[in-house]
Amino acid sequence: MTDLPFPEDFAPELRALLAPDLSKAAMIPAPTVQTASDLFGMDAGTLMIRLLPVAARYARVPLSGFHVGAIAMGRTTGNLYFGANMEFSGHALSFSVHGEQSAINHAWQMGEVGLEALAVNAAPCGYCRQFMNEMVSVGEGFNVLMREGSDAGDYSYSAKPLSHYLPESFGPTDLGMEGGLMSQQDQPLTIRSEDALAQAALQAAQASYAPYTGAHCGIAVQQADGTVFTGRYGENAAYNPSFSPLESALALLNMRRLCQFGYDITAATLVEVDAPISQRSATEAVLSAVAPDVRLTYITAERL
């Protein structure tokens, strides 16, 4: 499926408003959000709830068949960023991308430095609650939105802080860290290669978030039509919910092309610093699931 991802029962007038934006990427710019408010009298939260079934159409779930959609509102712009869960046949479930992770990654890679809210179509799992707890904007007015209305046409919702879902939390401050995921990063790294894909991966590594291991890394993947997507490593205080650079790149690809657009990856380059951990083996494993004919180019970066 590569058409626009609207369910059959989606309101035609709202579909007409949103279709031009969704034909470009899975994002609704703030001006369109305002237009929806002006024309239909719905606030941004209601629009986010109504968009969840649309976001869920982007899910790639060959293992579970369970479609999860998420919508993040960027703190910097007010744009709405879609997210959806992803699974990879033949590989460990730990490689899965959760819908909430996908939406957060989407906003982060588009330049947001925090979220105002995140809407999900099911209560966040513990893994995602911990992942969200790493964000720089948690505790600064960030809310999780959940639909309360069960009747058709009832899009009422609750807006609760993450602390409601994750009491007595463990996060960056417990490890003496300042800032958090989505905070601006500019790691002083360099590589010797001038190859365009390698330089794109380097820029992703420079923007990566690795306060616990210092294992800054990034990846760039190129599709058959020449389009390049990058992915950034994002660590978590609890370690396990950390987000690999290839997961980041594939989640971004999934949100920036038409719904269910093919991976069509023809080249991939990973750039990382010498550190106590490496993303190389995990990247090669996941890449084999989505682009079995592509051999990973691996480059070690140096700190300036």
N, C-alpha and C positions, 0 to 999 in steps of 0.2 A: 504493500500500500504506500503510495507516494502522493496521494491527494490530501486535501486539508482534513485535519483530524476531528471534525465535528461529529458528535453522535447524531443520529437521525432526529431525535426529539429536541435538539438544541434550538433555542428561539431564533427564528429566521432574521429578525431585525438586528439582533445582537451579532449573529453570524456575519451579516453584511458589513457591520462596523469593524469586526475583528479580522476578517479574511485577508485584507491587504497586508496587515502586519504579519500574520501567520504564514503567508506565502513566502516571506523572507526568512523568518527564523521563529523559534518558539519563544517569543518575547512580545509583550505588549508595552509600548512606550507610554510614559506618563501622560502626554497630551491625549492619547486615545483613552486612557483611564478617566481623564477629566471629561472627555466627550461622552463617555458612557454615563457618567454621573449627571451631566447636563441633560442628556436625552431621555434617560430611563430612570433617573432619580436613585441610582444605586451607589452606595459608597464603595471604596476600593476593596474593603473586606468582602462585601457581597459578591463583587465581580470575581475575586480570587476563588471564592467557594464555587461559583458557577463554572469557573474554568477548570476545576479539578478533573472532571471526566474527559476534558480535552487533553490535558497533560498526560493522563493515564494511557491515552492512545499511543504515546511515544514509547511505552514500556517494551523492552525486549526480554521476554521471560520464557525461554524454551524449556526450562526445568520446572518452575513452579506454576506457571500459567496465572500468577497472581499479579494483576496490574496495579501499580501504585503511582499516583500522580501527586505532584507538589508544586506550589506556586510561592515564590519568594518575592517580597517587595524590597527593592534596594533602598538603602538609607540615603545614598548620595543623590539619586535621580528620581526615585519614586517609580521606576520601571518595574514591570512584573516579569519575572524570569521563571520559565517552566523547568520542571525536573521530572524524571521518571526512572524507575528501577531497571537494571540491566543484569542479565545473567549470561554465562559463557559455557556452552555445552562442552562436556569433557573435562572440566576443570573444577577445582575446589570451590565450594560455596563461599569461601572467604574472599574470593575475587569479585563477588557480586557488588554492584553499585546500588545503594538504596536511593529511593526517590528524593528524600530530603537532602542527601549528599549531592545528588545531581543538581538540584535547584540552587544550593549554596555555591557549588563549584561554578555553575553558570553565571551567577551574579558576581562572584569573585573575579572570574576571568574577564568579565565585561567592565571591570574597573570599580565595582562597588567596594566600599570599605566598611560594610556593616549592613545589617538587615533591620527593617522596621517590623516585619512580620513574616511568618511562613505558614501557609495553609496546606493541610494534608487531608487525604480522604480516609485515613484511618489513624488511630492513636499512634504516635511515634513509638517504635520499638526501643528497647533500652540502648541498643547500639547507636541509634540516631540521636537519642537524647544526649548521650555522651558526646557524640560528634558535634552537635549544636552547642554544647556547653563550652567548646573551645573558641567560639566566635567572639570577636572583639566587642560586638554590640550586645551580648547577653548582659542583662542587668541594667541596660540603658533604655528601657522602654520596649524591648523586643517581646513580641507575643506570638504564641502558637494559636492558629485559628482552626477551629473544628466545627463542622456543620452540626447544628442541633435539630433543625427541622427534618422530619421524616416524610412529610407529605410532599407530593409533586408540587413544585412552585414555591415551596417554603425553604428559603435559603438563609434562614436565621443561623447565627453562629456564635460560638463562645470565643473569647480572646483572653488567653491566660498566659502569664509569664512562664518561662521554662522551669522555674523553680516549682511550679505546681506539678509538673511531670517528673522532675528530678530533684526532690528534696535532699538536703544534706549532700550536696554534690561535691565532686572532686574535679578540679580543673587547674588551669595554668598557675593561678595564684598560690595554690597549695605546693607548687614546685618552685615558687619564687620567681615566676616569669611575669613580665609585663606585656601588655598588648594581647594579641590573640590572632586566631585565624581570620583572614580578610584584612588584617592591618597591612599597611604598605610595607613592602619588602624590596630591598635593593642590595642584594648580596654582591660583594666585590669579587666576581669570578671572571676568568678568561679561559679561552681555548686557542689553540694554534690554527685550527681549521677555519677557512674562510667560506666553506660551503654554506649555502643559504639555509638548508635544513638544519645544519649543525648550529648556525647562529640563532635560528629560531628556538631551538632546544636550549641554547645557552640563556636566552632571554627568559625562558620559562624557569630555568634553574635559578636565575637571579631573583625571580619573583616568588620562589618557593618558600614554604614556611616549615622550618625544621629546628625549633629552639631546643629540643631535647637531645638530639644526636648530632646536629650540625651537618647532617647528610643531605645537603641541598642538591636537588636534581630536577631535571625537566626533560620533556620529550617533545619531539615534533613528528607528526605523521603526515604523509602526503597522499592524497587520493589520485585516482587515475586522471581526473580533469585538472590536476595541478593545485587544487585547494589544499592548504596546509592548516592543520589544527595542532595546538600545543597543549601540553598538560603539565601541571605543577604538583610537586609533592606537598602534602599537607599533613603535618603530624598532629597527634593528640596526646594529652597528658596521660591518658590511660593506655597509650601505645596502640592497642589493637584496632581501634577505629580510624587509624591513620589512613590517608587516601593516597594511593600510588599515582605516579605521574601518568601512566598509561590509562588507568581508570579515569583520571581527570580529562585526558585528551579524548577518549571515546565518549564520555558523557557529554563533553562539549560538542563533539561532532554530531551526536544524536539530537542535540537541541538547536543546532545552527543550520541544519539541512531540512528538507521536507520530511514529513513524518515517515519513518521506516525506510529512509534512504539507505542504500547499501553502504557498507564500510568502504569498499573499493580502495583499500590501502595498498600502495605500491612501494612505499619506502618509509622507514622509521629510524630516527636517530635519538639516542639517549645520551644525555650529558649529566654527569654527576661528579661530585668531589670524592676524594679518597676519605672514607669515614668508617666508623665501626659497623655500619650496615650498608648493603648495596641493593639497589632495585633491579639489577641486571637479570638475575635468574627468573624473578617473578614476571618481569616485563617480557622476557622471551617466551615464557609459558603462556601468558594471556595472548600475546601477539599470535602465537601458533593457532589459537582458536578463531581469530578473526581475519588473519592474513597468513595462512600457512606457507605461502610461497615467498614471504618477505623475510629477509635476514636482517636482524637488528644491527645497526651501526652503533658502536659504543665508543664514547669519548670521555676521558677523565679531564675534569676542569681543575684549574689551579686557582688558589685564593690570592688575590692581589695584596 
